């Protein structure tokens, strides 16, 4: 696999120390990290659920359920990730935005 650049995810120990990883459950936490691996410098990304499934080894059905759970997950009443549907030509894309908590 040819990589175009190396990007390192910054993972705060708060994810585990606060119990957030436990609350998210393993599948949702893995999905969150997979989505984050596509993030740009503004906190946005647009991987497809098929691509997320490919990089995690999960089915698209499992990824879909995990994404929906992540969209509902809140910390101190704030969403950790939101999604906007954007139409381009005949395709609809999911644009995800990560929010600082």
C-alpha positions in Angstrom: 0.0 0.0 0.0 1.4 3.4 -1.0 0.9 6.2 1.4 0.8 9.8 0.3 1.9 11.2 3.7 2.3 10.3 7.3 -0.2 11.7 9.7 -0.1 11.0 13.4 -3.3 11.0 15.4 -3.0 12.8 18.8 -4.8 10.6 21.3 -5.4 12.1 24.7 -5.2 9.7 27.7 -8.5 11.3 28.6 -10.2 8.9 26.1 -9.3 6.1 28.4 -8.8 7.8 31.8 -12.2 9.4 31.7 -14.0 6.1 30.8 -15.0 7.5 27.4 -13.5 4.5 25.5 -15.5 2.1 27.8 -18.7 4.1 27.3 -18.1 4.2 23.5 -17.6 0.4 23.4 -14.9 -1.2 21.2 -16.6 -1.1 17.8 -17.6 2.6 18.1 -14.2 3.6 19.5 -12.5 1.8 16.6 -14.8 3.5 14.1 -14.1 6.9 15.7 -10.3 6.4 15.4 -10.7 5.2 11.8 -12.7 8.3 10.9 -10.2 10.5 12.7 -7.4 9.0 10.6 -8.8 10.9 7.6 -9.2 14.3 9.4 -7.8 17.5 8.0 -6.3 20.4 9.9 -9.8 22.0 10.4 -11.3 18.9 12.0 -13.2 17.7 9.0 -13.1 14.6 6.8 -15.3 12.6 4.4 -14.4 8.9 4.3 -17.1 6.7 3.0 -18.6 4.0 5.2 -17.2 1.4 2.7 -13.7 2.8 3.2 -14.1 2.8 7.0 -15.2 -0.8 6.7 -12.2 -1.7 4.6 -9.7 -0.1 7.0 -11.3 -1.6 10.1 -12.2 -5.0 8.9 -15.9 -4.5 9.9 -18.9 -4.8 7.7 -20.6 -1.7 6.3 -23.7 -2.5 8.4 -21.5 -2.5 11.6 -19.9 0.7 10.5 -23.2 2.3 9.8 -24.5 1.4 13.3 -21.3 2.6 14.9 -21.4 6.0 13.0 -25.0 6.5 14.1 -24.0 5.7 17.7 -21.1 8.2 17.5 -23.4 10.9 16.2 -25.6 10.4 19.3 -22.7 10.1 21.7 -22.2 13.2 23.9 -19.7 14.3 26.5 -20.9 16.9 29.0 -23.9 17.4 26.7 -21.7 18.1 23.6 -21.4 16.0 20.5 -18.0 14.6 19.8 -18.7 14.3 16.0 -21.3 15.7 13.7 -22.2 14.8 10.1 -23.4 17.0 7.2 -24.6 15.5 4.0 -23.3 17.3 0.9 -24.5 16.6 -2.6 -22.0 16.7 -5.5 -23.4 15.8 -8.9 -25.3 12.5 -8.4 -23.4 11.6 -5.2 -24.1 12.4 -1.6 -21.1 12.6 0.7 -20.9 12.5 4.5 -18.7 15.3 5.9 -17.7 14.6 9.5 -16.6 17.3 11.9 -14.8 16.6 15.2 -15.5 18.8 18.1 -13.2 19.5 21.0 -14.7 18.4 24.3 
